[in-house]
Amino acid sequence: MRGGAELRVGLFALVAIAAAVYFSMATTDNPFKTKGYVLYAHVPTAGGLQPGSSIEMAGVRIGAINEVTIQDGGARLELGMDPTYQLPADSKVQVTSKGMLGDTVLKVVSGVSDTVAPPLSSLKALAPPP
């Protein structure tokens, strides 16, 4: 009987570790995924954005901030975009808060252009809300 209990405890531990690894990978950027493509944006203030912050369009995560630097009195953002999503060239960005905890995200407002924003191009910022 003792061997059966040890086996069940061992299997439980193995399943728990596998679940922890799965959820860790599902809730963070997957290091095994391709990085996609890079865009840039210049905003008046980063307002809490940092590397890893979410980029969203219509509430869907479409990328993550790679880097935040100071440039020309504002913040220059390097955007790591999911290759599944191609943005119109006239799309704009806005730093916003999300949820009750106030997570800061970069919101993309889709443009209407038929031209797709090529990799390494820059998106313009919307005026901050009043």
TORTORBA-877903 format. One record per atom (N, C-alpha, C): residue number from 1; residue in one letter; atom name; y, x negated, z. Coordinates in nm, 3 decimals. Each point is the difference from the previous one (the first is absolute). Example, Ala and Ser with C-alpha at 12.3 -4.5 7.8 and 13.67 -1.06 7.14 Angstrom:
# TORTORBA-877903
<n 1; res A; atom N; north -0.569; east -1.319; up 0.780> .
<n 1; res A; atom CA; north 0.119; east 0.089; up 0.000> .
<n 1; res A; atom C; north 0.120; east -0.090; up 0.000> .
<n 2; res S; atom N; north 0.105; east 0.035; up -0.072> .
<n 2; res S; atom CA; north 0.119; east -0.082; up 0.006> .
<n 2; res S; atom C; north 0.109; east 0.077; up 0.073> .
//
This chain:
# TORTORBA-877903
<n 1; res M; atom N; north -0.120; east -0.081; up 0.000> .
<n 1; res M; atom CA; north 0.120; east 0.081; up 0.000> .
<n 1; res M; atom C; north 0.127; east -0.086; up 0.000> .
<n 2; res R; atom N; north -0.004; east -0.110; up 0.072> .
<n 2; res R; atom CA; north 0.119; east -0.084; up 0.011> .
<n 2; res R; atom C; north 0.044; east -0.052; up -0.136> .
<n 3; res G; atom N; north -0.095; east -0.036; up -0.085> .
<n 3; res G; atom CA; north 0.032; east -0.051; up -0.134> .
<n 3; res G; atom C; north 0.069; east 0.106; up -0.085> .
<n 4; res G; atom N; north -0.038; east 0.127; up 0.016> .
<n 4; res G; atom CA; north 0.062; east 0.109; up -0.076> .
<n 4; res G; atom C; north 0.146; east 0.019; up 0.038> .
<n 5; res A; atom N; north 0.032; east -0.010; up 0.128> .
<n 5; res A; atom CA; north 0.139; east 0.015; up 0.046> .
<n 5; res A; atom C; north 0.086; east -0.115; up -0.052> .
<n 6; res E; atom N; north -0.056; east -0.121; up 0.003> .
<n 6; res E; atom CA; north 0.076; east -0.115; up -0.050> .
<n 6; res E; atom C; north 0.026; east 0.015; up -0.150> .
<n 7; res L; atom N; north -0.097; east 0.050; up -0.073> .
<n 7; res L; atom CA; north 0.016; east 0.021; up -0.143> .
<n 7; res L; atom C; north 0.110; east 0.103; up -0.028> .
<n 8; res R; atom N; north 0.001; east 0.109; up 0.076> .
<n 8; res R; atom CA; north 0.104; east 0.103; up -0.019> .
<n 8; res R; atom C; north 0.138; east -0.055; up 0.033> .
<n 9; res V; atom N; north 0.013; east -0.079; up 0.105> .
<n 9; res V; atom CA; north 0.129; east -0.060; up 0.036> .
<n 9; res V; atom C; north 0.044; east -0.096; up -0.110> .
<n 10; res G; atom N; north -0.093; east -0.079; up -0.051> .
<n 10; res G; atom CA; north 0.032; east -0.093; up -0.108> .
<n 10; res G; atom C; north 0.045; east 0.071; up -0.126> .
<n 11; res L; atom N; north -0.069; east 0.107; up -0.037> .
<n 11; res L; atom CA; north 0.039; east 0.078; up -0.118> .
<n 11; res L; atom C; north 0.137; east 0.066; up 0.020> .
<n 12; res F; atom N; north 0.023; east 0.052; up 0.120> .
<n 12; res F; atom CA; north 0.130; east 0.060; up 0.030> .
<n 12; res F; atom C; north 0.112; east -0.103; up -0.015> .
<n 13; res A; atom N; north -0.021; east -0.120; up 0.053> .
<n 13; res A; atom CA; north 0.100; east -0.106; up -0.010> .
<n 13; res A; atom C; north 0.025; east -0.037; up -0.145> .
<n 14; res L; atom N; north -0.105; east -0.009; up -0.080> .
<n 14; res L; atom CA; north 0.013; east -0.034; up -0.141> .
<n 14; res L; atom C; north 0.080; east 0.107; up -0.075> .
<n 15; res V; atom N; north -0.029; east 0.126; up 0.026> .
<n 15; res V; atom CA; north 0.072; east 0.110; up -0.064> .
<n 15; res V; atom C; north 0.147; east -0.001; up 0.045> .
<n 16; res A; atom N; north 0.026; east -0.025; up 0.126> .
<n 16; res A; atom CA; north 0.138; east -0.004; up 0.051> .
<n 16; res A; atom C; north 0.078; east -0.113; up -0.066> .
<n 17; res I; atom N; north -0.060; east -0.116; up -0.016> .
<n 17; res I; atom CA; north 0.069; east -0.113; up -0.065> .
<n 17; res I; atom C; north 0.026; east 0.032; up -0.146> .
<n 18; res A; atom N; north -0.097; east 0.058; up -0.068> .
<n 18; res A; atom CA; north 0.018; east 0.036; up -0.141> .
<n 18; res A; atom C; north 0.113; east 0.102; up -0.015> .
<n 19; res A; atom N; north 0.006; east 0.098; up 0.089> .
<n 19; res A; atom CA; north 0.106; east 0.101; up -0.005> .
<n 19; res A; atom C; north 0.136; east -0.064; up 0.025> .
<n 20; res A; atom N; north 0.008; east -0.092; up 0.095> .
<n 20; res A; atom CA; north 0.127; east -0.067; up 0.030> .
<n 20; res A; atom C; north 0.048; east -0.080; up -0.121> .
<n 21; res V; atom N; north -0.090; east -0.070; up -0.066> .
<n 21; res V; atom CA; north 0.036; east -0.077; up -0.119> .
<n 21; res V; atom C; north 0.047; east 0.094; up -0.110> .
<n 22; res Y; atom N; north -0.072; east 0.110; up -0.022> .
<n 22; res Y; atom CA; north 0.038; east 0.096; up -0.104> .
<n 22; res Y; atom C; north 0.139; east 0.057; up 0.026> .
<n 23; res F; atom N; north 0.027; east 0.047; up 0.121> .
<n 23; res F; atom CA; north 0.129; east 0.060; up 0.030> .
<n 23; res F; atom C; north 0.112; east -0.103; up -0.003> .
<n 24; res S; atom N; north -0.029; east -0.121; up 0.038> .
<n 24; res S; atom CA; north 0.099; east -0.107; up -0.008> .
<n 24; res S; atom C; north 0.039; east -0.025; up -0.145> .
<n 25; res M; atom N; north -0.096; east -0.004; up -0.089> .
<n 25; res M; atom CA; north 0.027; east -0.023; up -0.142> .
<n 25; res M; atom C; north 0.069; east 0.121; up -0.062> .
<n 26; res A; atom N; north -0.034; east 0.120; up 0.044> .
<n 26; res A; atom CA; north 0.056; east 0.121; up -0.057> .
<n 26; res A; atom C; north 0.146; east 0.021; up 0.040> .
<n 27; res T; atom N; north 0.040; east -0.051; up 0.114> .
<n 27; res T; atom CA; north 0.136; east 0.024; up 0.048> .
<n 27; res T; atom C; north 0.095; east -0.117; up -0.021> .
<n 28; res T; atom N; north -0.047; east -0.109; up -0.056> .
<n 28; res T; atom CA; north 0.085; east -0.113; up -0.031> .
<n 28; res T; atom C; north -0.018; east -0.037; up -0.145> .
<n 29; res D; atom N; north 0.085; east -0.088; up -0.049> .
<n 29; res D; atom CA; north -0.016; east -0.046; up -0.137> .
<n 29; res D; atom C; north -0.134; east -0.072; up -0.011> .
<n 30; res N; atom N; north -0.077; east 0.039; up -0.098> .
<n 30; res N; atom CA; north -0.131; east -0.059; up -0.020> .
<n 30; res N; atom C; north 0.016; east -0.137; up -0.064> .
<n 31; res P; atom N; north -0.040; east -0.107; up 0.068> .
<n 31; res P; atom CA; north 0.018; east -0.133; up -0.056> .
<n 31; res P; atom C; north -0.088; east -0.027; up -0.122> .
<n 32; res F; atom N; north -0.096; east 0.088; up -0.026> .
<n 32; res F; atom CA; north -0.089; east -0.021; up -0.113> .
<n 32; res F; atom C; north 0.049; east 0.072; up -0.125> .
<n 33; res K; atom N; north 0.103; east 0.081; up 0.014> .
<n 33; res K; atom CA; north 0.056; east 0.072; up -0.112> .
<n 33; res K; atom C; north 0.095; east -0.089; up -0.078> .
<n 34; res T; atom N; north 0.016; east 0.026; up -0.127> .
<n 34; res T; atom CA; north 0.100; east -0.075; up -0.076> .
<n 34; res T; atom C; north 0.138; east 0.040; up 0.048> .
<n 35; res K; atom N; north 0.095; east -0.089; up -0.011> .
<n 35; res K; atom CA; north 0.133; east 0.024; up 0.054> .
<n 35; res K; atom C; north 0.083; east 0.096; up -0.084> .
<n 36; res G; atom N; north -0.038; east 0.027; up -0.122> .
<n 36; res G; atom CA; north 0.082; east 0.088; up -0.083> .
<n 36; res G; atom C; north 0.111; east -0.077; up -0.067> .
<n 37; res Y; atom N; north 0.119; east 0.057; up 0.001> .
<n 37; res Y; atom CA; north 0.113; east -0.066; up -0.065> .
<n 37; res Y; atom C; north 0.119; east 0.000; up 0.095> .
<n 38; res V; atom N; north 0.099; east -0.082; up -0.031> .
<n 38; res V; atom CA; north 0.115; east -0.018; up 0.089> .
<n 38; res V; atom C; north 0.126; east 0.057; up -0.067> .
<n 39; res L; atom N; north 0.076; east 0.075; up 0.078> .
<n 39; res L; atom CA; north 0.135; east 0.044; up -0.037> .
<n 39; res L; atom C; north 0.094; east -0.049; up 0.110> .
<n 40; res Y; atom N; north 0.129; east 0.009; up -0.025> .
<n 40; res Y; atom CA; north 0.101; east -0.038; up 0.099> .
<n 40; res Y; atom C; north 0.096; east 0.115; up 0.020> .
<n 41; res A; atom N; north 0.065; east 0.000; up 0.114> .
<n 41; res A; atom CA; north 0.106; east 0.097; up 0.029> .
<n 41; res A; atom C; north 0.102; east -0.067; up 0.089> .
<n 42; res H; atom N; north 0.125; east 0.038; up -0.016> .
<n 42; res H; atom CA; north 0.108; east -0.049; up 0.085> .
<n 42; res H; atom C; north 0.059; east 0.122; up 0.070> .
<n 43; res V; atom N; north -0.002; east -0.001; up 0.133> .
<n 43; res V; atom CA; north 0.051; east 0.112; up 0.079> .
<n 43; res V; atom C; north 0.107; east -0.051; up 0.095> .
<n 44; res P; atom N; north 0.094; east 0.086; up 0.041> .
<n 44; res P; atom CA; north 0.106; east -0.044; up 0.091> .
<n 44; res P; atom C; north -0.053; east -0.054; up 0.133> .
<n 45; res T; atom N; north -0.105; east 0.062; up 0.052> .
<n 45; res T; atom CA; north -0.062; east -0.046; up 0.125> .
<n 45; res T; atom C; north -0.150; east 0.030; up -0.004> .
<n 46; res A; atom N; north -0.077; east -0.093; up 0.056> .
<n 46; res A; atom CA; north -0.145; east 0.020; up 0.004> .
<n 46; res A; atom C; north -0.038; east 0.104; up 0.105> .
<n 47; res G; atom N; north 0.085; east 0.021; up 0.100> .
<n 47; res G; atom CA; north -0.018; east 0.107; up 0.098> .
<n 47; res G; atom C; north -0.136; east 0.008; up 0.066> .
<n 48; res G; atom N; north -0.064; east -0.113; up 0.027> .
<n 48; res G; atom CA; north -0.130; east 0.001; up 0.066> .
<n 48; res G; atom C; north -0.117; east -0.027; up -0.092> .
<n 49; res L; atom N; north 0.024; east -0.011; up -0.130> .
<n 49; res L; atom CA; north -0.110; east -0.035; up -0.091> .
<n 49; res L; atom C; north -0.044; east -0.143; up 0.028> .
<n 50; res Q; atom N; north -0.127; east -0.024; up -0.013> .
<n 50; res Q; atom CA; north -0.056; east -0.134; up 0.018> .
<n 50; res Q; atom C; north -0.120; east -0.013; up -0.091> .
<n 51; res P; atom N; north -0.050; east -0.121; up -0.020> .
<n 51; res P; atom CA; north -0.119; east -0.015; up -0.083> .
<n 51; res P; atom C; north -0.112; east 0.091; up 0.051> .
<n 52; res G; atom N; north -0.059; east 0.073; up -0.093> .
<n 52; res G; atom CA; north -0.106; east 0.095; up 0.034> .
<n 52; res G; atom C; north 0.049; east 0.144; up 0.011> .
<n 53; res S; atom N; north 0.133; east 0.019; up 0.010> .
<n 53; res S; atom CA; north 0.053; east 0.137; up 0.006> .
<n 53; res S; atom C; north -0.038; east 0.076; up -0.127> .
<n 54; res S; atom N; north -0.020; east 0.128; up 0.015> .
<n 54; res S; atom CA; north -0.048; east 0.085; up -0.108> .
<n 54; res S; atom C; north 0.108; east 0.031; up -0.103> .
<n 55; res I; atom N; north -0.041; east 0.008; up -0.126> .
<n 55; res I; atom CA; north 0.084; east 0.050; up -0.109> .
<n 55; res I; atom C; north -0.063; east 0.132; up -0.042> .
<n 56; res E; atom N; north 0.080; east 0.108; up 0.001> .
<n 56; res E; atom CA; north -0.055; east 0.132; up -0.027> .
<n 56; res E; atom C; north 0.080; east 0.074; up -0.106> .
<n 57; res M; atom N; north -0.071; east 0.082; up -0.075> .
<n 57; res M; atom CA; north 0.064; east 0.091; up -0.095> .
<n 57; res M; atom C; north -0.068; east 0.136; up 0.018> .
<n 58; res A; atom N; north 0.077; east 0.102; up 0.026> .
<n 58; res A; atom CA; north -0.051; east 0.135; up 0.023> .
<n 58; res A; atom C; north -0.103; east 0.001; up 0.113> .
<n 59; res G; atom N; north 0.021; east -0.085; up 0.101> .
<n 59; res G; atom CA; north -0.088; east -0.004; up 0.116> .
<n 59; res G; atom C; north -0.129; east -0.079; up -0.021> .
<n 60; res V; atom N; north -0.016; east -0.062; up -0.116> .
<n 60; res V; atom CA; north -0.120; east -0.077; up -0.031> .
<n 60; res V; atom C; north 0.033; east -0.148; up 0.004> .
<n 61; res R; atom N; north -0.084; east -0.078; up 0.068> .
<n 61; res R; atom CA; north 0.021; east -0.145; up 0.007> .
<n 61; res R; atom C; north -0.032; east -0.061; up -0.136> .
<n 62; res I; atom N; north 0.099; east -0.068; up -0.059> .
<n 62; res I; atom CA; north -0.019; east -0.060; up -0.131> .
<n 62; res I; atom C; north 0.017; east -0.151; up 0.004> .
<n 63; res G; atom N; north 0.019; east -0.054; up 0.118> .
<n 63; res G; atom CA; north 0.016; east -0.145; up 0.013> .
<n 63; res G; atom C; north 0.040; east -0.038; up 0.140> .
<n 64; res A; atom N; north 0.033; east -0.129; up 0.015> .
<n 64; res A; atom CA; north 0.042; east -0.053; up 0.129> .
<n 64; res A; atom C; north 0.105; east -0.109; up -0.022> .
<n 65; res I; atom N; north 0.088; east -0.015; up 0.097> .
<n 65; res I; atom CA; north 0.102; east -0.105; up -0.007> .
<n 65; res I; atom C; north -0.069; east -0.136; up 0.018> .
<n 66; res N; atom N; north 0.023; east -0.091; up -0.094> .
<n 66; res N; atom CA; north -0.054; east -0.136; up 0.011> .
<n 66; res N; atom C; north 0.092; east -0.091; up 0.079> .
<n 67; res E; atom N; north 0.131; east 0.014; up -0.026> .
<n 67; res E; atom CA; north 0.095; east -0.095; up 0.059> .
<n 67; res E; atom C; north 0.138; east 0.066; up 0.012> .
<n 68; res V; atom N; north 0.072; east -0.033; up 0.107> .
<n 68; res V; atom CA; north 0.137; east 0.047; up 0.021> .
<n 68; res V; atom C; north 0.087; east -0.123; up 0.021> .
<n 69; res T; atom N; north 0.105; east -0.015; up -0.083> .
<n 69; res T; atom CA; north 0.092; east -0.113; up 0.014> .
<n 69; res T; atom C; north 0.143; east 0.051; up -0.009> .
<n 70; res I; atom N; north 0.093; east -0.082; up 0.045> .
<n 70; res I; atom CA; north 0.143; east 0.034; up -0.009> .
<n 70; res I; atom C; north 0.053; east -0.053; up -0.132> .
<n 71; res Q; atom N; north 0.075; east 0.084; up -0.071> .
<n 71; res Q; atom CA; north 0.060; east -0.041; up -0.127> .
<n 71; res Q; atom C; north 0.124; east 0.083; up -0.027> .
<n 72; res D; atom N; north 0.110; east -0.066; up -0.032> .
<n 72; res D; atom CA; north 0.125; east 0.067; up -0.038> .
<n 72; res D; atom C; north 0.044; east 0.106; up 0.101> .
<n 73; res G; atom N; north -0.011; east -0.031; up 0.128> .
<n 73; res G; atom CA; north 0.046; east 0.092; up 0.104> .
<n 73; res G; atom C; north -0.091; east 0.118; up 0.025> .
<n 74; res G; atom N; north -0.116; east 0.001; up -0.060> .
<n 74; res G; atom CA; north -0.097; east 0.109; up 0.020> .
<n 74; res G; atom C; north -0.138; east -0.058; up 0.017> .
<n 75; res A; atom N; north -0.099; east 0.082; up -0.023> .
<n 75; res A; atom CA; north -0.139; east -0.043; up 0.013> .
<n 75; res A; atom C; north -0.068; east 0.006; up -0.137> .
<n 76; res R; atom N; north -0.066; east -0.107; up -0.035> .
<n 76; res R; atom CA; north -0.079; east -0.006; up -0.123> .
<n 76; res R; atom C; north -0.146; east 0.023; up 0.040> .
<n 77; res L; atom N; north -0.062; east 0.098; up -0.062> .
<n 77; res L; atom CA; north -0.137; east 0.037; up 0.032> .
<n 77; res L; atom C; north -0.092; east -0.037; up -0.115> .
<n 78; res E; atom N; north -0.110; east -0.066; up 0.033> .
<n 78; res E; atom CA; north -0.105; east -0.022; up -0.099> .
<n 78; res E; atom C; north -0.105; east 0.108; up 0.024> .
<n 79; res L; atom N; north -0.028; east 0.078; up -0.103> .
<n 79; res L; atom CA; north -0.087; east 0.115; up 0.011> .
<n 79; res L; atom C; north -0.135; east -0.028; up -0.064> .
<n 80; res G; atom N; north -0.106; east 0.008; up 0.077> .
<n 80; res G; atom CA; north -0.135; east -0.012; up -0.054> .
<n 80; res G; atom C; north -0.049; east 0.139; up -0.037> .
<n 81; res M; atom N; north -0.007; east 0.027; up -0.129> .
<n 81; res M; atom CA; north -0.031; east 0.135; up -0.047> .
<n 81; res M; atom C; north -0.147; east 0.016; up -0.037> .
<n 82; res D; atom N; north -0.056; east 0.115; up 0.033> .
<n 82; res D; atom CA; north -0.137; east 0.034; up -0.039> .
<n 82; res D; atom C; north -0.001; east 0.015; up -0.152> .
<n 83; res P; atom N; north -0.092; east -0.067; up -0.071> .
<n 83; res P; atom CA; north 0.000; east 0.005; up -0.146> .
<n 83; res P; atom C; north -0.032; east 0.138; up -0.056> .
<n 84; res T; atom N; north -0.048; east 0.091; up 0.084> .
<n 84; res T; atom CA; north -0.030; east 0.136; up -0.044> .
<n 84; res T; atom C; north 0.128; east 0.075; up -0.037> .
<n 85; res Y; atom N; north 0.112; east -0.037; up 0.064> .
<n 85; res Y; atom CA; north 0.125; east 0.073; up -0.018> .
<n 85; res Y; atom C; north 0.099; east -0.082; up -0.082> .
<n 86; res Q; atom N; north 0.047; east 0.059; up -0.110> .
<n 86; res Q; atom CA; north 0.102; east -0.062; up -0.084> .
<n 86; res Q; atom C; north 0.127; east 0.084; up 0.018> .
<n 87; res L; atom N; north 0.110; east -0.067; up 0.035> .
<n 87; res L; atom CA; north 0.124; east 0.071; up 0.028> .
<n 87; res L; atom C; north 0.093; east 0.000; up -0.122> .
<n 88; res P; atom N; north 0.069; east 0.112; up -0.023> .
<n 88; res P; atom CA; north 0.103; east -0.002; up -0.103> .
<n 88; res P; atom C; north 0.107; east -0.105; up 0.034> .
<n 89; res A; atom N; north 0.055; east -0.062; up -0.102> .
<n 89; res A; atom CA; north 0.095; east -0.110; up 0.020> .
<n 89; res A; atom C; north 0.125; east 0.043; up 0.076> .
<n 90; res D; atom N; north 0.037; east 0.127; up -0.005> .
<n 90; res D; atom CA; north 0.121; east 0.046; up 0.070> .
<n 90; res D; atom C; north -0.030; east 0.057; up 0.139> .
<n 91; res S; atom N; north -0.117; east -0.029; up 0.055> .
<n 91; res S; atom CA; north -0.033; east 0.042; up 0.136> .
<n 91; res S; atom C; north 0.091; east -0.071; up 0.099> .
<n 92; res K; atom N; north 0.024; east 0.064; up 0.113> .
<n 92; res K; atom CA; north 0.087; east -0.056; up 0.103> .
<n 92; res K; atom C; north -0.074; east -0.003; up 0.134> .
<n 93; res V; atom N; north 0.050; east -0.082; up 0.093> .
<n 93; res V; atom CA; north -0.064; east -0.013; up 0.130> .
<n 93; res V; atom C; north 0.098; east 0.035; up 0.112> .
<n 94; res Q; atom N; north -0.056; east 0.038; up 0.116> .
<n 94; res Q; atom CA; north 0.081; east 0.032; up 0.117> .
<n 94; res Q; atom C; north -0.081; east -0.031; up 0.125> .
<n 95; res V; atom N; north 0.063; east -0.066; up 0.096> .
<n 95; res V; atom CA; north -0.064; east -0.029; up 0.128> .
<n 95; res V; atom C; north 0.010; east 0.126; up 0.086> .
<n 96; res T; atom N; north -0.115; east 0.049; up 0.046> .
<n 96; res T; atom CA; north -0.001; east 0.122; up 0.082> .
<n 96; res T; atom C; north -0.096; east -0.015; up 0.118> .
<n 97; res S; atom N; north 0.011; east 0.092; up 0.094> .
<n 97; res S; atom CA; north -0.091; east 0.006; up 0.113> .
<n 97; res S; atom C; north -0.103; east 0.107; up -0.027> .
<n 98; res K; atom N; north -0.118; east -0.019; up 0.059> .
<n 98; res K; atom CA; north -0.108; east 0.095; up -0.022> .
<n 98; res K; atom C; north -0.069; east 0.027; up 0.133> .
<n 99; res G; atom N; north -0.028; east 0.124; up 0.025> .
<n 99; res G; atom CA; north -0.078; east 0.036; up 0.117> .
<n 99; res G; atom C; north 0.080; east -0.002; up 0.129> .
<n 100; res M; atom N; north -0.067; east 0.042; up 0.107> .
<n 100; res M; atom CA; north 0.065; east 0.009; up 0.131> .
<n 100; res M; atom C; north 0.027; east -0.137; up 0.061> .
<n 101; res L; atom N; north -0.081; east -0.099; up -0.038> .
<n 101; res L; atom CA; north 0.020; east -0.133; up 0.056> .
<n 101; res L; atom C; north 0.106; east -0.078; up -0.075> .
<n 102; res G; atom N; north 0.048; east 0.056; up -0.111> .
<n 102; res G; atom CA; north 0.108; east -0.064; up -0.073> .
<n 102; res G; atom C; north -0.041; east -0.121; up -0.081> .
<n 103; res D; atom N; north -0.124; east -0.001; up -0.052> .
<n 103; res D; atom CA; north -0.041; east -0.109; up -0.087> .
<n 103; res D; atom C; north 0.096; east -0.008; up -0.118> .
<n 104; res T; atom N; north 0.042; east -0.120; up -0.035> .
<n 104; res T; atom CA; north 0.091; east -0.018; up -0.113> .
<n 104; res T; atom C; north -0.082; east -0.023; up -0.126> .
<n 105; res V; atom N; north 0.033; east 0.076; up -0.105> .
<n 105; res V; atom CA; north -0.069; east -0.013; up -0.128> .
<n 105; res V; atom C; north 0.104; east -0.011; up -0.110> .
<n 106; res L; atom N; north -0.043; east -0.053; up -0.113> .
<n 106; res L; atom CA; north 0.085; east -0.003; up -0.119> .
<n 106; res L; atom C; north -0.044; east 0.116; up -0.089> .
<n 107; res K; atom N; north 0.090; east 0.094; up -0.019> .
<n 107; res K; atom CA; north -0.028; east 0.119; up -0.080> .
<n 107; res K; atom C; north 0.043; east -0.027; up -0.144> .
<n 108; res V; atom N; north -0.087; east 0.028; up -0.095> .
<n 108; res V; atom CA; north 0.032; east -0.013; up -0.142> .
<n 108; res V; atom C; north 0.027; east 0.139; up -0.055> .
<n 109; res V; atom N; north 0.116; east 0.015; up -0.064> .
<n 109; res V; atom CA; north 0.034; east 0.124; up -0.068> .
<n 109; res V; atom C; north -0.022; east -0.026; up -0.148> .
<n 110; res S; atom N; north -0.096; east 0.070; up -0.057> .
<n 110; res S; atom CA; north -0.039; east -0.024; up -0.139> .
<n 110; res S; atom C; north 0.113; east 0.035; up -0.095> .
<n 111; res G; atom N; north 0.017; east -0.086; up -0.099> .
<n 111; res G; atom CA; north 0.099; east 0.025; up -0.105> .
<n 111; res G; atom C; north -0.060; east 0.088; up -0.109> .
<n 112; res V; atom N; north 0.076; east 0.016; up -0.107> .
<n 112; res V; atom CA; north -0.044; east 0.087; up -0.110> .
<n 112; res V; atom C; north -0.021; east -0.078; up -0.130> .
<n 113; res S; atom N; north 0.023; east -0.129; up 0.004> .
<n 113; res S; atom CA; north -0.011; east -0.083; up -0.119> .
<n 113; res S; atom C; north -0.144; east -0.004; up -0.051> .
<n 114; res D; atom N; north -0.013; east -0.011; up -0.132> .
<n 114; res D; atom CA; north -0.132; east -0.017; up -0.060> .
<n 114; res D; atom C; north -0.045; east -0.146; up 0.008> .
<n 115; res T; atom N; north 0.094; east -0.090; up 0.032> .
<n 115; res T; atom CA; north -0.031; east -0.142; up 0.011> .
<n 115; res T; atom C; north -0.051; east -0.030; up 0.141> .
<n 116; res V; atom N; north -0.108; east -0.076; up 0.007> .
<n 116; res V; atom CA; north -0.059; east -0.038; up 0.128> .
<n 116; res V; atom C; north 0.069; east -0.126; up 0.051> .
<n 117; res A; atom N; north 0.025; east -0.005; up 0.131> .
<n 117; res A; atom CA; north 0.059; east -0.120; up 0.061> .
<n 117; res A; atom C; north -0.098; east -0.116; up -0.015> .
<n 118; res P; atom N; north 0.037; east -0.105; up -0.074> .
<n 118; res P; atom CA; north -0.093; east -0.111; up -0.017> .
<n 118; res P; atom C; north -0.012; east -0.082; up 0.127> .
<n 119; res P; atom N; north -0.111; east -0.072; up 0.016> .
<n 119; res P; atom CA; north -0.014; east -0.089; up 0.116> .
<n 119; res P; atom C; north 0.119; east -0.095; up 0.011> .
<n 120; res L; atom N; north 0.040; east -0.028; up 0.124> .
<n 120; res L; atom CA; north 0.111; east -0.090; up 0.035> .
<n 120; res L; atom C; north 0.138; east 0.059; up -0.028> .
<n 121; res S; atom N; north 0.009; east 0.127; up -0.043> .
<n 121; res S; atom CA; north 0.130; east 0.063; up -0.018> .
<n 121; res S; atom C; north 0.052; east 0.050; up 0.134> .
<n 122; res S; atom N; north 0.127; east 0.039; up 0.004> .
<n 122; res S; atom CA; north 0.063; east 0.047; up 0.123> .
<n 122; res S; atom C; north 0.030; east 0.149; up -0.006> .
<n 123; res L; atom N; north -0.025; east 0.066; up 0.112> .
<n 123; res L; atom CA; north 0.036; east 0.141; up 0.014> .
<n 123; res L; atom C; north 0.130; east 0.011; up 0.077> .
<n 124; res K; atom N; north 0.082; east 0.096; up -0.034> .
<n 124; res K; atom CA; north 0.127; east 0.020; up 0.069> .
<n 124; res K; atom C; north -0.020; east 0.087; up 0.124> .
<n 125; res A; atom N; north 0.092; east -0.016; up 0.094> .
<n 125; res A; atom CA; north -0.006; east 0.077; up 0.124> .
<n 125; res A; atom C; north 0.083; east 0.126; up -0.013> .
<n 126; res L; atom N; north -0.050; east 0.108; up 0.059> .
<n 126; res L; atom CA; north 0.080; east 0.122; up 0.015> .
<n 126; res L; atom C; north 0.102; east -0.023; up 0.110> .
<n 127; res A; atom N; north 0.110; east 0.072; up -0.004> .
<n 127; res A; atom CA; north 0.097; east -0.008; up 0.108> .
<n 127; res A; atom C; north -0.067; east 0.050; up 0.129> .
<n 128; res P; atom N; north 0.025; east -0.067; up 0.112> .
<n 128; res P; atom CA; north -0.061; east 0.045; up 0.125> .
<n 128; res P; atom C; north 0.048; east 0.140; up 0.036> .
<n 129; res P; atom N; north -0.086; east 0.080; up 0.068> .
<n 129; res P; atom CA; north 0.042; east 0.135; up 0.038> .
<n 129; res P; atom C; north 0.115; east -0.006; up 0.101> .
<n 130; res P; atom N; north 0.086; east 0.100; up -0.004> .
<n 130; res P; atom CA; north 0.117; east -0.002; up 0.090> .
<n 130; res P; atom C; north -0.038; east 0.013; up 0.146> .
//
